[in-house]
């Protein structure tokens, strides 16, 4: 992910702060989660945060005891328990009048799959937690197995010919809990991403952020092309960038071009779609259906300015 | 002080409430709870208490109940939960995590048979399954002991020389649902007994990872420190007993409770409520001139090996009663206790009261007679108790 996302942002005082994910972390080159961390560090901008990280690449990336690559305190939890551990930390912080933002930082396996019950329950209780799912569409930390976030057609180590089932609509699921704030972020639209991260950081109650996080190792893509892949996913309409307030008001933040060329490039730049032979034409149908659903629920478009 | 008529579940909930309030001057109290028979009434009563600077979270599973306790304890609060049987099995991953993170969580287990097939009655197999989880385990014989043990558990768990979670085990229905006159202390007394919790490792604003990655060397160090903390438990527990006695005027039971063992030629070793039945049987045998004694193992983790070895010295015959079966082996207590006997001692294992079978003094006397007839120990015996 060599394209400098941060360079495109206006300078601000947080640029002098230590980064949230520090040099020496163990993430792969081009890791989308690393970029998400850098953006999140900008958004945090001095706010007190306490990270809760379930078993995941993020847990491994911080390095061995007693070191940490993170610029904030972190509690590492069992795989399915992030939202529940965060509940305990958040309740105690509030009992003591602390403004600490308790932030779950979880992968798609820990969110869509094994963490779904505790995530849903924390959302239902409207716990004062910000839950960030960095979605690399794979069990990356165990070497690249399918999750319910893996898109149809993508080959993984346990679906070698390509996954058959569709990706779960995690944002729709969480928003259906009528939580105060749920949004998807594009790493290719950093200003919009940071605006939503800040809104999520400063909202009370349960907040959810979904980040598409390219994984060169699992996607079989060039590490340098991560941001470009996200941009193509947004342009093609494959990854809708939107926010849902109180589970009711749906706002599309980045208008997709629904571009066939972008979709074809998105598929061709990753070798994970090779074996299944999935074609852009076939995906077009489900993308258009998805956007019809979103249009029927969204208000007037409020596109991010000057990005994309 | 006249007692209050309460079940062990309610006794535990009252103790947790008092302990929770006692931490109002520090980081407060936070508990994650989820219902399962026969522990449900404990969490129900807790959910109906007003706890200053306290929060009880009604979660969606036992796994999350313990996870909330982990988060709360990491945040420096006093924490408590309760569960049983398959709930404990479902919770197990986070039970282990709480111990390995050295978080002083207190849990009351209403011991119940694991299923399916479903059986709600008493069996120690659920908590014994977690004997290696790094928790302190106390097994109680009556309701007052449950209440007292919960209070002691907080002080023991939170002692900076210990910092380990404590499981207070009480048999489902036998204790959990049986109402007995129980002395419930005042808030002022509990405030004097339980100091505010100051966990030296609680999360602050300093960047630091709790529960990060270990390599073999750091795992060795962490396990060694954990074991050293276990090794300090009995010394610290003696101080807890002294402190408890000073405030409440009664002394909590020792890790091992001996009954009429001084001149005993044969011993019956057991845990939990069965041990009180054994004491009645010992009285009966003694009245006929038989030199029988009883030993109750109250602390199973850490295992009171030295105390047992001392009590076993010179005894030729020992029966060990287990309300559990480690399938493919035999009774768990038997497996551990027999190693403390002198060479040549006949140590026979009996499993009795599985699935809540009603163990009566006549069963114990029949076992004592069986022990007397033996010339050598055999395979563990599964002894049928009453319906």
Interface residues (C-beta under 8 A of the other chain):
Chain A: X48 X50 X52 X59 X60 X62 X63 X64 X65 X66 X67 X68 X70 X71 X72 X73 X74 X75 X76 X77 X78 X80 X81 X83 X84 X85 X86 X87 X88 X89 X90 X91 X92 X93 X94 X95 X96 X100 X117 X118 X120 X121 X124 X125
Chain B: X27 X28 X30 X32 X53 X54 X55 X57 X58 X59 X60 X61 X63 X64 X65 X67 X68 X69 X70 X71 X72 X73 X74 X75 X76 X77 X79 X93 X94 X97 X203 X204 X205 X206 X207 X208 X209 X210 X211 X212 X213 X214 X215 X218
